[in-house]
Amino acid sequence: MSMTRAPSRTPLMAAPVSSLGRLGSWSYRHRRLVTLAWVIVLIVISLGGRLAGSAFKDNLNGGTSTPSQQAASFLQHNFPGQAGDVAQVVFQTAGAVTAPRARARVTGTLGGLARLPRVTSVLSPFAAGGAAQLSPDGHIAYGLVRFDASGDALPDAAIQNVITQARRAAGPGFAVQVGGAPVEKVEKPQFGKSEALGILAAVLILLLAFGSVIAMLLPIVTAIVAVATTFGLLDLLSHAVTVPSFAPELAALVGLGVGIDYALFVITRYRTALRTGSAPQDAVVTAMATSGRAVVFAGSTVVLSLLGLFLLGLPFIYGAALGAIIAVLLVMAASVTLLPAALGFAGLGIDRLRIGRRTAGGTGGFWWAWSRRVQRHPRLTGGAAVAVLVLLALPFASLRLAFTDAGTEPSSYTSRQAYDLLAHGFGPGANGPLVVALRVPGPAAVATLRADMARQPDVALVGPPQFSPAGTAAVLTVIPRTSPQDAQTSALVRSLRDTVVPRATAGTGVTALIGGPTAASIDTAALISARLLAVVAFVIVLSVLLLMAAFRSVVIPLVSAVLTLLSTGAAYGVIVAVFQWGWLGGGIDNGVTAPVDPWIPLMLFALLFGFSMDYQVFLVSRIREEWRARPAGSRTADSDAVANALARTGRIITSAAAIMICVFAAFVLGDLRVLRVIGLGMAVAVLLDATLVRMVATPAILQLTGRANWWFPRWLDRIVPSFLTEIDSADQAS
């Protein structure tokens, strides 16, 4: 097949002034105006977000087409008084809960809750029909508090009033905890601890990489400004779109990681240009025209990858992805405007307040020698790297996707303590009852279905039916034997829908829909799983096409995609081992092993494919530059290009990866389990990508493929757009 003509090999030179170079020059010359503009934007958006307040919504429903949503709509129409959310107020007593004194305290507490705003009814365990709310051991009881609205229509203040007043009744020998979906909604983690730890780690790594306090401060300030602005925007956007409560922390995780990394690459290139004798303004132009272009390319890839999540059709995923997208866009904007302005203020003094000795850049040194070792035995080293990745990925085969319940929350949360009390007193299924909505011709038609459901081995209890005033609708409450996140509960829902209900209602005129929060989570998980392949295919194809357009190569994009798939699979394997199998003990998973929320692997996949572009672009662009600069006819051009490129980029890629790893790993110490899972997965994936993939497998494979790395057929050259062909990469950190 015909090939495009190889680019002429010319000596390395500064890239021509591009649009980004001109933008950097303008920002340098108007640095006071640019800085003032960013300060004004930050203040206005933050103030606007604070005044408007946040309206985050943790509605995980998969849309009106799911059976659980149809059941919810049916109940809202036929049982408007029961359409509101329900909280459980759980009591545990040292003596018998039925003793006169304990009974009086329970009754008094629930009576006080019934008078609170937005509470429509309270069912006491001592009222008629409440006997099932007394545990067999006689020490645990619970009351049901029903609100007048559900989901995000119920104000947080109303829920908090119930929690506060109920907890106030606790005393020695009389514990009171409050659980249920509305309580979980208002129990939000304390933000700030993870971000502070990540920033502190980044400060230390930047000091080691730059050896300068001033050079260290610029990436930190740039990232913080972008992330802080993102917080304000998310507060405002939450009033218009569904933004989950964890979106700000997810945006911080992404924004801090890429923001510090992007600034690190730009500042490294700027300092290198200064050492070659460039004036500060010319150094900014060079940095923007080279590393700045790589930053925009890598950031745009992250954004485009995250857009693939919109294929899921789930509003809460839109909000989470939107938060991460906004963070990356603001980080890119700050990197090409605010950062050049800050470099203008620093000028030649960027290396003042030095710590340690200056490290010389260029070829040679540890990374050059490392590359040569890898290249001398490419099959052995490359094979070993791939084998390690495959070994780490093996637990991925046991991945189970399901929404986790309150049992995975921190033990300090009242919802977690209420969950544990209910599970202890009534069985784990009491935390996730199924609601069966029935359209019936008359009261007698329900008995057969109730009896069939009660006979199922995984059903602990089927409550008595409640009928609508017209007698044409009814509702049954089914208590499973297993917890909401247990695989047996999912199997029970499928069995009831596919077998039990059709068999029991055949010819009776009864129509049954199974709903409730547990069924809704199962439905949403199934919807996400059904669309998983579409998102994965979108991200992979997009990444391959972008790398083809950037480097005019077929082999390099395909190798990159395969290696990124392996490192991502390895990260998934570690997640399964830690959070499903509990290999690191109870500290990291709140003492409970559980499945992985179904949206997390897709979010990780989109982010990791985007992040992998950072290192791929900076490494391969330098390899391409070195390859073009070799003398014509050189037999070792391909091998030398890889070794020299790794020598120039190895230290900076390692520093950038270390920053990302520390920022992501800091979120493992937070309260929110979903962010613990994401933080660990991203930290592991970046560690593997920057070490085994970029520093071992990539040089080994490129050594084996040789000149074929730059093969690009003419027909493909005509249809694939060309951009970033003159990109330079960041030089070695000083």
LOKOL-837373 format. One record per residue (C-alpha): x, y, z; residue in three letters. Coordinates in steps of 0.5 Angstrom, whole numbers, plus 2048, in hexadecimal, padded with zeros to 3 digits. Layout:
BEGIN
XYZALA/...
END
This chain:
BEGIN
800800800MET/8038077FESER/80580B804MET/806813805THR/80C816804ARG/81081680AALA/81181D80DPRO/81882080CSER/81D820811ARG/81F827813THR/82382981APRO/81E82A820LEU/81C831820MET/817835824ALA/810834821ALA/80D83A81DPRO/80983F820VAL/80283C821SER/7FB83F823SER/7FD83C82ALEU/80384082AGLY/800846828ARG/7FB84582DLEU/801844832GLY/80484A830SER/7FE84E831TRP/7FD84C838SER/80484D839TYR/804854837ARG/7FD85583AHIS/7FE851841ARG/7FB856845ARG/7F5856841LEU/7F484F840VAL/7F684E848THR/7F085384ALEU/7EB850845ALA/7EC849848TRP/7EC84C84FVAL/7E584F84DILE/7E384984AVAL/7E4845850LEU/7E184A855ILE/7DB84B851VAL/7D984384FILE/7DB841857SER/7D7847859LEU/7D1845855GLY/7D283E857GLY/7D183F85EARG/7CB84485DLEU/7C883F859ALA/7C983985DGLY/7CA83285BSER/7C582E858ALA/7C8827858PHE/7C4821856LYS/7C681A857ASP/7C0817853ASN/7C3810850LEU/7BD80E84CASN/7BE80C845GLY/7B8810842GLY/7B080F842THR/7B180983DSER/7B3804843THR/7AE800847PRO/7B080384DSER/7AF80A84BGLN/7A8807848GLN/7A680484FALA/7A880B852ALA/7A480F84DSER/79E80A84EPHE/79F80B856LEU/79F812855GLN/798812851HIS/79580D856ASN/79880E85DPHE/79A81685DPRO/79A815864GLY/79F810864GLN/7A481385EALA/7A8817863GLY/7AF814865ASP/7AF81086CVAL/7B5810871ALA/7B680B877GLN/7B780D87EVAL/7BA807881VAL/7BA806889PHE/7BF80188DGLN/7BE800894THR/7C27FD899ALA/7BB7FA89CGLY/7B57F8899ALA/7B37FD894VAL/7AC7FB896THR/7AD7FD89DALA/7A880389FPRO/7AE8088A0ARG/7B1806899ALA/7AA806896ARG/7A980D898ALA/7AF810896ARG/7AE80C88FVAL/7A780F88ETHR/7A9816891GLY/7AF81688CTHR/7AA814886LEU/7A5819888GLY/7A981F888GLY/7AC81D881LEU/7A581D87EALA/7A4824880ARG/7AA82687CLEU/7A982A875PRO/7A982686FARG/7A781F873VAL/7A081C871THR/7A0816875SER/7A481287AVAL/7A380A87BLEU/7A5808882SER/7A7801884PRO/7A1801889PHE/79C803885ALA/7977FF881ALA/79B7FB87CGLY/7A27FD87FGLY/7A37F6882ALA/7A87F587CALA/7AC7FB87EGLN/7AE7F7885LEU/7B47F3885SER/7B47EB887PRO/7B97ED88CASP/7B57F288FGLY/7BA7F888FHIS/7B97FB889ILE/7B37FF886ALA/7B2804880TYR/7AD80987EGLY/7AC80B877LEU/7AC813876VAL/7A981486FARG/7AA81B86CPHE/7A581F867ASP/7AA81F861ALA/7B081A85ESER/7B681A85CGLY/7B982185AASP/7B282585BALA/7B3823862LEU/7B7829866PRO/7BD82786AASP/7BB82B86FALA/7B5827871ALA/7B9821871ILE/7BE824875GLN/7B982687AASN/7B781F87BVAL/7BE81D87CILE/7BF822881THR/7B9821885GLN/7B9819885ALA/7C1819887ARG/7BF81E88DARG/7BB819890ALA/7C1814891ALA/7C4813898GLY/7C780D89CPRO/7C480689AGLY/7C080A895PHE/7C380A88EALA/7C080E888VAL/7C280E881GLN/7BF81087BVAL/7BF80D874GLY/7BC80C86DGLY/7BD810866ALA/7BB817868PRO/7C081686EVAL/7C681486AGLU/7C581A865LYS/7C681F86AVAL/7CC81B86DGLU/7D281E869LYS/7D981D86APRO/7DD82386DGLN/7E1826867PHE/7E8829867GLY/7EC82386BLYS/7EE81F865SER/7EF826860GLU/7F4828866ALA/7F8822866LEU/7F882185FGLY/7FB82985EILE/800827864LEU/803821860ALA/803825859ALA/80782B85DVAL/80C82685FLEU/80D823858ILE/80D829855LEU/81382C859LEU/817825858LEU/815826850ALA/81782E850PHE/81B82F856GLY/818836856SER/81283985AVAL/81083D855ILE/810838850ALA/80C834855MET/807839856LEU/80483A84FLEU/80183384EPRO/7FE833854ILE/7FB83A854VAL/7F983984DTHR/7F583284EALA/7F2835855ILE/7EF83B851VAL/7EC83784CALA/7E9832851VAL/7E6837855ALA/7E383A84FTHR/7E083384DTHR/7DD833854PHE/7D9839853GLY/7D783784CLEU/7D483184FLEU/7D0834854ASP/7CD83884FLEU/7CC83384ALEU/7C982E84FSER/7C283284FHIS/7C2831847ALA/7C482A846VAL/7C582384BTHR/7CC82484EVAL/7CD81F853PRO/7D082185ASER/7D781D859PHE/7D8821852ALA/7DC827856PRO/7E1822859GLU/7E181E853LEU/7E382584FALA/7E8827854ALA/7EB820853LEU/7EC82184CVAL/7ED82884CGLY/7F3828851LEU/7F682284DGLY/7F6824846VAL/7F782C848GLY/7FD82B84CILE/800826847ASP/7FE82B841TYR/802830844ALA/80882C846LEU/80982B83EPHE/80883283CVAL/80D834842ILE/81282F840THR/812831839ARG/81283983BTYR/818837840ARG/81C83383ATHR/81B839835ALA/81E83E83ALEU/82483A83BARG/82583A833THR/826842834GLY/81E843832SER/81B84A835ALA/81684883APRO/81084A835GLN/81384682FASP/814840834ALA/80C841835VAL/80B84182EVAL/80F83B82DTHR/80C837833ALA/805839831MET/806837829ALA/80983082CTHR/80782E833SER/801832832GLY/7FE82F82CARG/7FF82882FALA/7FC82A835VAL/7F682C831VAL/7F682682DPHE/7F6822833ALA/7F1826837GLY/7EC826831SER/7ED81E831THR/7EB81D838VAL/7E5822836VAL/7E381E830LEU/7E4817834SER/7DF81A839LEU/7DA81C834LEU/7D9814833GLY/7D681483ALEU/7D0817837PHE/7CE811833LEU/7CC80E839LEU/7C6812839GLY/7C6813841LEU/7C581A844PRO/7C981984APHE/7CF817845ILE/7CE81D841TYR/7CF821847GLY/7D581E84AALA/7D881E843ALA/7D7825842LEU/7DA827848GLY/7E1823846ALA/7E082683FILE/7DF82D842ILE/7E582C847ALA/7EA82A841VAL/7E883083CLEU/7E9835842LEU/7F0831843VAL/7F183283BMET/7EF83983BALA/7F383B841ALA/7F983783ESER/7FA83B838VAL/7F884283BTHR/7F9843843LEU/7FF83F843LEU/80384383DPRO/800849841ALA/803846847ALA/80A845844LEU/80A84C842GLY/80A84E849PHE/80F84984BALA/81484A844GLY/81B848845LEU/81A84784DGLY/81684184CILE/81C83D84FASP/81D841855ARG/81C83E85CLEU/81F83885AARG/81F83285EILE/82582D85CGLY/82982D856ARG/82782E84FARG/82782784ATHR/829828843ALA/82582683EGLY/826822837GLY/82781B835THR/82B816839GLY/82A815840GLY/826810844PHE/82081083FTRP/82580F839TRP/82880983CALA/82180683ETRP/81F807837SER/825803834ARG/8247FE839ARG/81D7FD837VAL/81F7FD82FGLN/8247F8830ARG/81F7F3832HIS/8187F682FPRO/8157EF82FARG/8177ED837LEU/8157F483ATHR/80F7F5836GLY/80C7EF837GLY/80E7EF83EALA/80A7F683FALA/8047F383BVAL/8047ED83FALA/8047F1846VAL/7FE7F5843LEU/7FA7EF841VAL/7FB7EC848LEU/7F97F284BLEU/7F37F2847ALA/7F17EB849LEU/7EC7ED84EPRO/7E87F1849PHE/7E57EB847ALA/7E17EB84ESER/7DF7F284DLEU/7D77F384FARG/7D47F984ELEU/7CE7FB853ALA/7CC802856PHE/7CF80185DTHR/7CA803863ASP/7CB80686AALA/7CF80086DGLY/7D5803869THR/7D580A86CGLU/7DA80C872PRO/7D8809879SER/7D781087CSER/7D1812877TYR/7CA81187ATHR/7C880D874SER/7CD808875ARG/7CC80787CGLN/7C480687BALA/7C6802875TYR/7CA7FD879ASP/7C47FD87FLEU/7BF7FB87ALEU/7C37F6877ALA/7C57F387EHIS/7BE7F3880GLY/7BA7F287APHE/7BE7EF875GLY/7C27F386FPRO/7BC7F386BGLY/7B97F886FALA/7BD7FD86DASN/7BA7FC866GLY/7B37FA865PRO/7B07F985ELEU/7AA7FD85DVAL/7A57F9858VAL/7A07FE855ALA/7997FA853LEU/7937FC84EARG/78E7F7850VAL/7877F584FPRO/7857F4856GLY/7887F385DPRO/7887EB85CALA/78C7EB856ALA/7937ED85AVAL/7937E785FALA/7967E285ATHR/79B7E7858LEU/79D7E885FARG/79D7E1861ALA/7A27DF85BASP/7A67E585DMET/7A77E2864ALA/7A97DB862ARG/7AF7DE85EGLN/7B57DB862PRO/7B87E2862ASP/7B27E6865VAL/7B27E786CALA/7AB7EA86DLEU/7A67ED868VAL/7A27F286CGLY/79A7F386CPRO/7977F6865PRO/7957FE866GLN/78F800861PHE/78E80685ESER/787809860PRO/784807859ALA/78680085AGLY/78A800853THR/791800856ALA/7957FD85BALA/79C7FD85EVAL/7A07F7861LEU/7A67F8865THR/7AB7F2864VAL/7B17F1868ILE/7B77ED865PRO/7BC7E986AARG/7C27EC867THR/7C47F4867SER/7C37F9861PRO/7CA7F885EGLN/7CA7F085EASP/7CA7EC858ALA/7C47E885AGLN/7C07EE85BTHR/7C17F0854SER/7BF7E8852ALA/7B97E9856LEU/7B77EF853VAL/7B87EC84CARG/7B47E584ESER/7AE7E9851LEU/7AE7ED84AARG/7AF7E7845ASP/7AC7E1849THR/7A87E284FVAL/7A47E884DVAL/7A27E6846PRO/7A07DF849ARG/79C7E284FALA/7987E784BTHR/7967E3845ALA/78F7E4843GLY/78E7E8849THR/78E7EF846GLY/7937F184BVAL/7997F5849THR/79F7F584DALA/7A57FA84DLEU/7AB7F9852ILE/7AE7FF854GLY/7B180385AGLY/7B880685BPRO/7BB7FF85BTHR/7B87FD854ALA/7BA804851ALA/7C1803853SER/7C17FC84FILE/7BD7FF849ASP/7C2804849THR/7C8800849ALA/7C57FB844ALA/7C480183FLEU/7CB803840ILE/7CE7FC83FSER/7CA7FC838ALA/7CD803836ARG/7D4801838LEU/7D77FE832LEU/7D580582EALA/7D8809833VAL/7DF805833VAL/7DF80582BALA/7DE80C82APHE/7E480E82FVAL/7E880982CILE/7E780B825VAL/7E7812826LEU/7EE81182ASER/7F180D824VAL/7EE81281FLEU/7F1818823LEU/7F8815823LEU/7F881381CMET/7F681B81AALA/7FC81D81FALA/80281881DPHE/800816816ARG/80180F818SER/7FD808818VAL/80180481DVAL/802809823ILE/7FB80A824PRO/7F9803824LEU/7FF801829VAL/7FC80782DSER/7F580582DALA/7F77FE82FVAL/7FC800834LEU/7F7804837THR/7F27FF837LEU/7F67FA83BLEU/7F8800840SER/7F1801841THR/7EF7FA842GLY/7F57FA847ALA/7F27FF84BALA/7EB7FC84BTYR/7EE7F684DGLY/7F17F9853VAL/7EA7FD855ILE/7E77F6855VAL/7EC7F385AALA/7EC7F985EVAL/7E47FB85EPHE/7E17F485DGLN/7E67EF860TRP/7E97F4866GLY/7F07F2864TRP/7F27F9868LEU/7EE7F886EGLY/7E87FC871GLY/7EB802871GLY/7EB80486AILE/7E4801868ASP/7E080486FASN/7E17FC871GLY/7DC7FA86CVAL/7DD7F6866THR/7D87F8860ALA/7D77F8859PRO/7DA7FE854VAL/7D4803852ASP/7D380284BPRO/7D5809849TRP/7DC80984CILE/7DF805847PRO/7DD809841LEU/7DF80F844MET/7E580C846LEU/7E680A83FPHE/7E581183BALA/7E9814840LEU/7EF80F840LEU/7EF80F838PHE/7EF817838GLY/7F581783DPHE/7F981283ASER/7F9817834MET/7FD81C838ASP/803817839TYR/802814832GLN/80281B82FVAL/80881D832PHE/80C817831LEU/80B81582AVAL/80B81D828SER/81281D82AARG/814816827ILE/811819821ARG/81581F821GLU/81B81B823GLU/81A81681DTRP/81981C818ARG/82081F81AALA/824819819ARG/829819813PRO/82681680DALA/82880F80CGLY/82980E813SER/828806815ARG/82780881CTHR/82280E81BALA/81C80A81EASP/820807824SER/82380E826ASP/81D812825ALA/81A80E82BVAL/82080E82FALA/82181682EASN/81981782FALA/819813836LEU/81F816838ALA/81C81D837ARG/81581C83ATHR/81681683FGLY/81781B845ARG/81181F843ILE/80C81A842ILE/80E816848THR/80D81D84CSER/80781E849ALA/80481784AALA/807818851ALA/80281E852ILE/7FC81B84FMET/7FD814853ILE/7FE81885ACYS/7F881D858VAL/7F3817856PHE/7F681285CALA/7F4818861ALA/7ED81785FPHE/7ED810862VAL/7ED813869LEU/7E7816868GLY/7E081486AASP/7DC813864LEU/7DD80C861ARG/7DC80D85AVAL/7E281285ALEU/7E680D85EARG/7E5808858VAL/7E680E853ILE/7ED810857GLY/7F080A858LEU/7EE807850GLY/7F180E84DMET/7F780E852ALA/7F9807850VAL/7F7808849ALA/7FC80E848VAL/80180A84CLEU/801804847LEU/801809841ASP/80680D843ALA/80B807845THR/80A801842LEU/80680483BVAL/80A80A83AARG/81180883CMET/81180183BVAL/80C7FE836ALA/80C804831THR/813804830PRO/8137FD82FALA/80E7FC82AILE/810802826LEU/8177FF826GLN/8147F9823LEU/8107FC81ETHR/81580181CGLY/814805815ARG/80D802815ALA/80B80781BASN/80A80D816TRP/807809810TRP/80080D80EPHE/7FD80B808PRO/7FB810803ARG/7F480F802TRP/7F481080ALEU/7F881680AASP/7F2819805ARG/7ED81880AILE/7F0819811VAL/7F0820812PRO/7F7822814SER/7F982681APHE/7FE827820LEU/80382581BTHR/80882A81DGLU/807828824ILE/80D828829ASP/80E825830SER/810828836ALA/817827837ASP/81A82483EGLN/819828844ALA/81E82C847SER/
END
